[in-house]
Amino acid sequence: MAHLLSTSYTLKLSPSRNSSFVHLNQGLTKFSSFLTLKSSNFPSKRLVQPGQFPERSCIVCATTLSLNHEAKARPGAGSNEVHNDASKPKRVMVIGGDGYCGWATALHLSNKNYKVAIVDNLVRRLFDHQLGIDSLTPIASIHSRVRRWKSLTGKTIELYIGDICDFEFLAETFKSFEPDAVVHFGEQRSAPYSMIDRSRAVFTQQNNVIGTLNVLFAIKEFSKECHLVKLGTMGEYGTPNIDIEEGYITITHNGRTDTLPYPKQASSFYHLSKVHDSHNIAFTCKAWGIRATDLNQGVVYGLRTDETEMHEELHNRFDYDGIFGTALNRFCVQAAVGHPLTVYGKGGQTRGYLDIRDTVQCVELAIANPAQPGEFRVFNQFTEQFSVRELAALVTRAGEKLGLKVETASVPNPRVEAEEHYYNAKHTKLVELGLNPHLLSDSLLDSLLNFAIEYKDRVDKKQIMPNVSWRKIGVKPRTIVA
C-alpha cells in the first residue's frame, strides 16, 4: 500500500549514488545517520537573492512508492528493456506536473489509468512570491493535491521533487520510475518573465535548454524506447507572411526540392529557448534514435477539466497578471472587476488558441500514438485562431449578457511584434489522430466570467497592466514593484 505524503513520507534523497528509501517518522537521528547527502546547485535558489548565491543546496525527491517497491521491482529494472506487456498500463512521467498545463494533464492521464509520476522543482510557486503575484484560485500544496487525488480515486501519483537541470537527480528518477513516455512541461513558460532583466533571460534559457538536454540524455542512457512528448510553442514560428506548416516545409530552390524544418522567428528569450529545444530534440532523434513528438501549442485558456472539478484541492491555477496570464483568461478577469480590457497596440496580433481540456486530450493522443524510433514529429496544437481585438469583442458581448459594463482600452504594446499581419497556421495532424476540440463558445465564456466574478475579491488590480518592456529589458536583477 502506498504511503500518502501527508502522514508517512517516503523520501529519496538525490543525487546520491547509494540512495535509500526511509520514513521521516523513523526519527531525525536515524534519518541523518542512515543517509549520505550529496549537495548540488539549484537554479531556483539563485533567483531568491541575486548576487548572493548559495554555493550548494540539497535536493530532495519525495515519492509515494510502496514499502516493498524494491522487492517488487519489475524485470529489467535499470536496463533499456521495452515493457511490451499490453496488460500493464503505460508509465508516464509528467515533468512540470505542478503547473497550469502539467497538473491538468497529470490528473487526466491518471484518470485514464496511466501510471503517472510528477517531477517538479516547484519553482513556479517561487516566482509568485518573487513578483508579488498570485493565482486567482487558491492553490493547494502539491502534497495535498496528490493526497486528495488518492483519497478520491484510489489512484496513486508518484511525486519526485527536484530539478531536472541536476542530471544526477534526473537519472535517479528515471531509474526509479522507468517511464514509457515523458511529457515535458518543465520549463519557464512566460515570454514577459524572460524579458524582465538579464538574470531572468539567462535563467530561462539555462533552465529550459539544459533541462531538456538532460531529459534527452536520460532517455538515451536509461530508457531508450521512451517516447518524449515535448511542449513547444507556436511562437517558434513567429508571424511569417506565408502559411505556417506543421514543423516542416517543402521548398524548391534553384531547381532542387527538399523538405526542411519550417523557419523559426522567435520573439523573446523564452521563445528562443523553445527553438533551441526543438533543434536539440531533432538532432538526438537523428543521432541516437530517440522517438519524440514536439507539440507546438497555441495560447491556452480555461480552467476546468473533469478531474480538477472533483474537489477544491484539485483546482488548477488561474493567472491573470501581465507576466503569466494569457490573453483570454486576463480579459475575463478584467471584465469581472470592471477594468478596461488591455488590448496591446492595434490588437491585430493573431494567434492559435485552445481550451485546456484540449491540451490534455492532445497529450493523451500523442502518448497513445507514439513516434517511431528516430522520428521527430511536430504537431501544431491549437483549435482556433483569433486576433486580440476579436477576443476582446467576444468577452465584451459575453460580459454584457451578464450585466457587466465592459470597456476596451488600447495600451502601448510592451512587445516587439507586428500588430497586424497575415496568419494561417495548419493544424490537422492531431485531428487526424482523433482530437475532438472544445471550441470557444458563449457558454464557455459565460463560465469563465462567472468564475472570475466568484473570485474577484482575490484580484490585485495593480498586477493587471503590463510592466515588462521588450525594449527596456534591464541588466540588473529587479523586483516587480506593486
C-alpha positions in Angstrom: 0.0 0.0 0.0 1.4 3.4 -1.0 2.2 5.8 1.8 0.5 9.2 1.4 2.7 12.2 1.6 0.6 13.7 4.5 1.4 11.1 7.1 4.2 8.7 6.2 6.5 10.3 3.6 8.9 8.2 1.6 11.9 10.3 0.7 14.5 9.7 -1.8 17.5 11.9 -1.5 19.2 12.6 -4.8 21.7 12.8 -6.2 23.3 10.1 -4.1 24.8 7.1 -5.7 23.7 5.0 -2.7 20.3 6.5 -2.2 17.8 4.6 0.0 14.2 5.0 1.0 13.2 5.8 4.6 10.3 7.3 6.5 10.6 10.6 8.3 8.8 9.2 11.3 11.7 6.9 12.0 13.3 9.8 13.7 15.7 12.6 12.8 18.8 11.0 14.3 18.3 7.7 12.5 17.5 9.7 9.3 20.6 11.7 9.4 22.9 8.8 10.1 21.2 6.5 7.6 21.6 8.5 4.5 24.5 10.3 2.9 23.6 13.6 1.3 25.3 14.9 -1.8 24.6 18.6 -2.5 24.1 20.2 -5.9 23.4 23.5 -7.5 19.8 24.5 -7.6 18.9 27.3 -10.1 15.8 28.5 -8.4 17.7 29.2 -5.2 19.8 31.7 -7.1 16.8 33.7 -8.0 15.8 34.4 -4.4 18.6 36.9 -3.8 20.5 37.7 -7.0 24.1 38.5 -6.2 24.1 36.4 -3.0 24.1 32.9 -4.5 24.4 30.0 -2.0 27.1 27.7 -3.4 25.4 24.4 -2.5 22.0 23.2 -1.7 20.3 19.8 -1.1 17.6 18.4 -3.5 15.0 16.1 -2.0 12.9 13.8 -4.1 9.6 12.7 -2.5 7.6 9.8 -3.8 4.7 7.7 -2.9 6.5 4.4 -3.6 5.3 1.4 -1.6 7.3 -0.2 1.2 8.1 -3.2 -0.9 8.9 -1.3 -4.1 12.4 -2.8 -4.4 11.1 -6.3 -3.7 8.5 -5.9 -6.5 10.9 -4.3 -9.0 9.9 -5.2 -12.5 12.1 -7.4 -14.6 14.7 -5.4 -16.5 14.8 -2.6 -13.9 17.6 -0.2 -14.7 18.0 -1.6 -18.2 16.8 -0.5 -21.6 14.3 -3.3 -22.0 11.0 -2.4 -23.5 7.9 -3.3 -21.5 5.5 -4.5 -24.1 3.0 -6.3 -21.9 -0.2 -4.8 -23.1 -1.9 -5.6 -19.8 0.3 -3.2 -18.0 -0.6 0.5 -18.1 1.9 2.8 -19.6 4.1 4.6 -17.2 4.1 8.4 -17.9 6.4 10.9 -16.3 5.0 14.4 -16.3 7.8 16.9 -15.8 6.4 20.2 -14.6 3.3 18.4 -13.3 2.6 21.1 -10.6 2.0 23.8 -13.3 -1.1 25.0 -15.2 -1.0 22.6 -18.1 1.1 19.9 -16.3 -1.3 19.4 -13.3 -4.4 19.1 -15.5 -2.5 16.6 -17.7 -1.2 14.5 -14.8 -4.8 14.1 -13.4 -6.2 13.4 -16.8 -3.7 10.6 -17.6 -4.1 9.1 -14.1 -7.8 9.1 -14.5 -7.3 7.3 -17.8 -5.4 4.5 -15.9 -1.9 5.5 -16.9 0.7 5.1 -14.1 1.8 8.7 -13.5 4.7 10.4 -11.8 5.1 14.1 -11.4 8.6 15.6 -11.4 8.8 19.3 -10.4 11.1 21.6 -8.5 8.1 23.9 -7.5 9.9 27.0 -8.8 6.7 28.3 -10.4 5.4 28.9 -6.9 8.6 30.8 -6.0 8.0 33.1 -9.0 4.7 34.3 -7.4 6.5 35.2 -4.2 9.3 37.0 -6.0 7.0 39.1 -8.2 4.2 39.7 -5.7 1.5 37.9 -7.8 -0.9 35.1 -7.1 -3.3 32.8 -8.8 -6.9 33.9 -8.9 -7.7 30.5 -7.5 -6.3 29.3 -4.1 -3.8 26.6 -4.9 -3.2 23.6 -2.6 0.3 22.3 -2.0 1.4 19.6 -4.4 1.4 17.1 -1.5 -2.2 18.0 -0.6 -3.1 17.7 -4.3 -1.6 14.3 -4.7 -3.1 13.1 -1.3 -6.6 14.3 -2.3 -6.4 12.6 -5.7 -5.6 9.4 -4.0 -8.4 9.7 -1.5 -11.0 10.5 -4.2 -9.9 7.9 -6.9 -7.7 5.4 -5.2 -5.1 6.2 -7.8 -1.5 7.0 -6.8 0.5 9.7 -8.5 4.2 9.3 -7.6 6.0 12.6 -6.7 9.6 13.5 -7.3 10.7 16.9 -6.1 13.9 18.1 -7.7 15.4 20.0 -10.6 15.9 18.3 -13.9 18.9 20.6 -14.5 20.6 18.4 -12.0 21.3 15.3 -14.1 22.1 13.0 -11.1 18.6 13.7 -9.7 17.0 13.1 -13.1 19.0 9.9 -13.6 17.8 8.5 -10.3 14.3 9.5 -11.1 14.4 7.7 -14.5 15.9 4.6 -13.0 13.3 4.6 -10.2 10.2 5.2 -12.3 11.2 3.7 -15.6 8.9 5.7 -17.8 7.4 4.5 -21.1 6.7 8.2 -22.0 7.9 11.5 -20.7 5.6 14.6 -21.0 7.9 17.6 -20.7 6.2 20.8 -19.4 9.1 21.6 -17.0 10.2 24.9 -18.4 9.9 28.6 -17.5 7.0 29.3 -19.9 6.5 33.1 -19.8 7.8 35.4 -22.5 7.4 38.5 -20.3 9.3 36.8 -17.4 12.2 36.1 -19.7 12.3 39.8 -20.7 12.3 41.4 -17.2 16.1 41.5 -16.8 19.4 39.8 -17.7 19.1 37.3 -14.8 15.7 36.1 -15.8 16.7 35.9 -19.5 19.7 33.7 -18.5 17.7 31.6 -16.1 15.0 31.0 -18.8 17.5 29.7 -21.4 19.6 27.8 -18.9 16.6 26.2 -17.2 14.8 25.3 -20.5 17.6 24.3 -22.8 19.8 22.4 -20.2 16.8 20.8 -18.6 15.6 19.4 -22.0 19.1 18.4 -22.9 19.3 16.4 -19.6 16.0 14.7 -20.4 17.3 13.7 -23.8 20.5 12.2 -22.2 18.4 10.4 -19.6 16.3 8.8 -22.3 19.4 7.8 -24.2 21.1 6.3 -21.1 18.2 4.7 -19.1 15.1 4.4 -21.3 16.0 4.2 -24.9 12.5 3.3 -26.1 10.8 6.0 -24.0 8.7 8.4 -26.1 9.3 12.1 -25.4 6.2 14.4 -25.7 7.7 17.9 -25.5 5.5 21.0 -25.2 6.8 23.6 -27.6 5.0 26.7 -28.7 3.5 28.2 -31.9 5.6 31.2 -31.0 8.6 29.5 -32.5 7.2 30.3 -36.0 6.7 34.0 -35.5 4.3 35.6 -37.9 5.5 34.9 -41.5 3.7 36.2 -44.5 3.1 32.6 -45.7 1.1 29.7 -44.3 2.6 28.0 -41.3 3.0 24.3 -41.9 3.3 21.6 -39.1 7.0 21.6 -38.4 8.3 21.1 -42.0 8.1 22.9 -45.3 8.9 21.6 -48.8 10.7 24.2 -50.9 12.2 24.3 -54.4 15.3 26.4 -54.8 17.4 26.8 -57.9 15.7 23.8 -59.4 16.1 21.5 -56.4 13.5 20.4 -53.9 13.8 19.4 -50.3 11.7 19.2 -47.1 13.2 21.2 -44.3 12.3 22.4 -40.8 10.0 25.3 -41.0 11.9 28.6 -40.4 11.8 29.9 -36.9 11.3 33.6 -35.9 11.2 33.7 -32.1 10.1 36.9 -30.5 11.5 36.6 -26.9 14.3 34.9 -25.0 11.6 32.4 -23.9 10.6 31.6 -27.4 14.2 31.3 -28.4 14.8 28.7 -25.7 12.0 26.7 -27.3 13.7 26.9 -30.7 16.9 25.6 -29.2 14.9 22.7 -27.6 13.5 21.8 -31.0 16.9 21.7 -32.6 18.4 19.6 -29.9 15.5 17.1 -30.0 15.6 16.8 -33.7 19.4 16.2 -33.6 19.1 13.5 -30.9 16.3 11.7 -32.8 18.6 11.5 -35.8 21.8 10.6 -33.9 20.5 8.4 -31.1 17.2 7.1 -32.5 15.1 8.8 -29.9 11.4 9.0 -30.6 9.9 12.4 -30.0 6.7 14.5 -30.6 7.0 18.3 -30.4 3.7 19.8 -29.6 3.8 23.4 -30.8 1.0 24.7 -28.5 -1.1 27.8 -29.0 -2.3 30.1 -26.2 -4.2 28.0 -23.6 -7.4 29.3 -21.9 -9.9 28.0 -19.5 -9.6 26.4 -16.1 -11.8 23.4 -15.6 -11.2 19.8 -16.6 -13.3 16.9 -15.4 -10.6 16.0 -12.9 -9.8 19.4 -11.5 -13.5 19.9 -10.7 -13.7 16.9 -8.4 -12.5 18.8 -5.3 -11.3 22.3 -4.4 -7.9 21.0 -3.5 -7.5 19.8 -7.2 -8.3 23.2 -8.6 -5.8 24.5 -11.2 -4.1 27.8 -11.1 -5.6 30.8 -13.0 -3.1 33.5 -13.8 -4.4 37.0 -14.8 -1.3 39.2 -14.3 0.7 40.8 -17.1 3.5 38.3 -16.8 1.9 34.8 -16.7 -1.7 35.5 -17.6 -2.8 34.6 -21.1 -5.0 36.9 -23.2 -8.5 35.4 -22.8 -8.1 34.5 -19.1 -6.8 38.0 -18.4 -9.7 39.6 -20.3 -12.3 37.7 -18.4 -10.8 38.8 -15.0 -10.5 42.4 -16.2 -14.2 42.3 -17.2 -15.2 40.8 -13.9 -13.6 43.6 -11.9 -14.5 46.5 -14.1 -11.1 47.1 -15.5 -10.8 48.0 -19.2 -9.7 45.2 -21.4 -6.0 45.8 -22.1 -5.5 45.4 -25.9 -1.9 45.9 -26.8 -1.4 48.4 -29.6 -3.7 47.9 -32.6 -4.9 44.5 -31.4 -4.4 42.7 -34.7 -1.9 40.2 -33.3 -3.4 36.8 -34.3 -2.5 33.5 -32.6 -3.8 30.0 -32.3 -5.9 29.2 -29.1 -7.1 26.1 -27.4 -9.1 25.1 -24.3 -7.1 23.4 -21.5 -9.4 20.4 -21.9 -7.9 20.0 -25.4 -4.4 20.4 -24.1 -4.8 17.2 -22.0 -6.6 15.5 -24.9 -3.8 16.2 -27.3 -1.1 15.0 -24.9 -3.0 11.7 -24.4 -3.3 11.3 -28.2 0.4 11.8 -28.7 1.2 9.2 -26.0 -1.3 6.6 -27.3 0.1 7.0 -30.9 3.9 7.3 -30.3 6.5 8.4 -32.7 8.7 5.7 -34.3 12.4 5.3 -33.2 14.4 8.1 -34.7 11.3 10.1 -35.7 10.9 13.7 -34.7 7.2 14.6 -35.2 5.8 18.2 -35.0 2.1 18.8 -34.3 0.6 22.3 -34.2 -1.5 22.1 -31.1 -4.4 24.6 -31.3 -8.0 24.6 -32.4 -8.9 28.1 -33.5 -7.3 31.4 -34.5 -8.2 34.8 -33.0 -6.8 38.3 -33.0 -6.6 40.1 -29.7 -9.3 42.5 -30.9 -11.6 39.6 -31.7 -11.1 38.1 -28.2 -11.9 41.5 -26.6 -15.1 41.7 -28.7 -16.2 38.2 -27.6 -15.6 39.0 -23.9 -17.4 42.3 -24.2 -20.5 40.7 -25.7 -20.4 37.8 -23.1 -20.0 40.3 -20.3 -22.8 42.5 -21.4 -25.2 39.5 -21.2 -24.2 39.1 -17.6 -24.9 42.8 -16.9 -21.2 43.8 -16.8 -20.1 47.1 -18.3 -17.1 46.1 -20.3 -14.8 48.7 -21.9 -11.7 48.2 -24.0 -8.5 50.3 -23.9 -5.6 50.3 -26.3 -2.4 50.3 -24.2 1.2 50.8 -25.5 2.5 47.5 -26.7 5.3 46.3 -24.5 6.4 43.7 -27.0 8.3 44.0 -30.3 5.9 42.4 -32.7 3.8 43.0 -35.8 0.4 44.3 -34.6 -1.4 43.5 -37.9 -0.2 40.6 -40.0 -1.2 37.6 -42.1 -1.6 34.4 -40.0 -2.7 31.0 -41.3 -1.3 28.0 -39.4 -2.1 24.4 -40.3 -3.3 22.1 -37.5 -4.5 18.8 -39.0 -2.4 16.0 -37.5 -4.0 15.9 -34.1 -7.4 16.0 -35.6 -6.4 13.0 -37.8 -5.5 11.2 -34.6 -8.9 11.8 -33.1 -8.9 15.2 -31.4 -12.4 16.3 -30.7 -12.0 20.0 -29.9 -13.8 22.2 -27.5 -14.3 25.4 -29.5 -14.7 28.8 -27.8 -18.4 29.2 -27.2 -20.7 31.7 -25.4 -21.3 29.1 -22.7 -17.6 28.7 -22.0 -17.1 32.5 -21.9 -20.1 32.7 -19.6 -18.5 30.1 -17.3 -15.1 31.8 -17.3 -16.7 35.2 -16.5 -18.8 33.7 -13.7 -15.8 32.0 -12.3 -13.8 35.3 -12.3 -16.8 37.1 -10.7 -16.9 34.5 -7.9 -13.2 35.1 -7.1 -13.0 38.8 -7.9 -12.1 39.7 -4.3 -8.8 38.0 -4.8 -7.9 40.2 -7.8 -5.0 42.6 -7.3 -5.7 45.3 -9.9 -2.1 46.5 -9.7 -1.0 43.3 -11.4 -3.2 43.8 -14.5 -1.3 46.3 -16.5 1.9 45.2 -18.4 5.1 46.3 -16.7 7.7 44.5 -18.7 9.1 46.1 -21.8 11.0 44.2 -24.5 12.9 47.4 -25.4 13.8 48.4 -21.9 14.9 45.0 -20.5 17.1 45.5 -17.5 20.6 44.4 -16.9 20.5 44.3 -13.1 18.0 41.9 -11.4 14.9 43.7 -10.2 11.8 43.1 -8.3 8.5 44.0 -9.9 7.1 46.6 -7.5 3.3 46.7 -6.9 
